[in-house]
Amino acid sequence: MKMDKMLKQVQKMQAQMTLAQEALTNETVEGSSGGGMVVAKANGQGDVISISISKEVIDPNDAEMLEDLVLSAVRESIRLSRELAEKKLGGLTGGMSIPGLF
């Protein structure tokens, strides 16, 4: 009988995880660099959904600086997305580390 109860709990947790992961698709975080001159937005699934670049930072003679700013903003948005997912999903796992989840 205990196995049935445990199986039901696992199924319930799976359903909650699925709903939480779907909800993360609708949440966004922003990573920025250059004092906000470059902003990357990502959803809670870790997908970068937009990048905004201020015209003032575009210098055709210094493409490397712009590349660095974009890369930095994207990395920050992905880091924040992972933190958001951990925060939202971590409570459902009861502190268990599930490989591939975050």
C-alpha positions in Angstrom: 0.0 0.0 0.0 2.9 2.4 0.7 4.1 1.9 -2.8 0.8 3.1 -4.2 0.8 6.2 -2.1 4.4 7.0 -3.1 3.5 6.5 -6.8 0.6 8.9 -6.4 2.8 11.5 -4.8 5.4 11.2 -7.6 2.6 11.6 -10.2 1.3 14.6 -8.4 4.8 16.1 -8.3 5.2 15.5 -12.0 2.0 17.2 -12.8 3.0 20.2 -10.7 6.4 20.4 -12.3 4.8 20.3 -15.8 2.5 23.2 -14.9 5.4 25.2 -13.3 7.6 24.7 -16.3 4.8 25.8 -18.6 4.3 28.9 -16.5 8.0 29.7 -16.7 7.6 30.2 -20.5 5.5 33.3 -19.7 7.9 34.8 -17.3 10.8 37.0 -18.4 14.0 38.3 -16.9 16.4 41.0 -18.3 20.2 41.0 -18.4 21.9 44.1 -19.3 25.4 45.5 -19.9 27.1 48.8 -20.6 24.9 50.6 -18.1 21.7 49.3 -19.8 22.9 50.1 -23.3 22.4 46.5 -24.3 19.5 44.5 -22.8 18.8 40.8 -23.4 15.5 39.3 -22.3 15.0 35.6 -21.6 12.0 33.6 -20.6 12.0 31.2 -17.6 12.9 28.3 -19.9 16.3 30.0 -20.7 15.4 31.0 -24.2 16.6 34.5 -25.2 13.6 36.2 -26.6 14.9 39.7 -27.5 17.9 41.9 -27.6 17.9 45.7 -27.5 20.9 47.8 -28.4 21.0 51.5 -27.8 22.1 53.4 -30.9 24.8 55.3 -28.9 26.7 52.1 -28.3 26.9 51.2 -32.1 30.4 52.1 -33.4 31.3 50.6 -36.7 34.9 51.0 -35.8 34.6 49.0 -32.6 32.5 46.0 -33.3 34.3 44.0 -30.7 33.1 46.2 -27.9 29.5 45.7 -29.0 30.0 42.0 -29.3 31.3 41.9 -25.7 28.3 43.9 -24.5 25.8 41.6 -26.3 27.5 38.5 -25.0 27.5 39.8 -21.4 23.8 40.8 -21.5 22.8 37.4 -22.9 24.9 35.5 -20.3 23.3 37.6 -17.6 19.7 37.0 -18.9 20.4 33.2 -19.0 21.8 33.3 -15.5 18.8 35.1 -14.2 16.5 32.7 -16.1 18.1 29.8 -14.3 17.8 31.5 -11.0 14.1 32.1 -11.7 13.6 28.4 -12.6 15.4 27.2 -9.5 13.3 29.5 -7.4 10.0 28.4 -9.0 10.7 24.7 -9.3 13.0 24.2 -6.3 10.1 24.1 -3.9 8.4 21.4 -5.8 11.4 19.1 -5.6 11.8 19.5 -1.9 15.4 20.4 -2.3 16.2 17.3 -4.4 18.7 17.9 -7.2 17.2 16.5 -10.4 19.7 16.3 -13.2 18.7 18.3 -16.3 16.0 20.2 -14.5 17.9 23.5 -13.9 
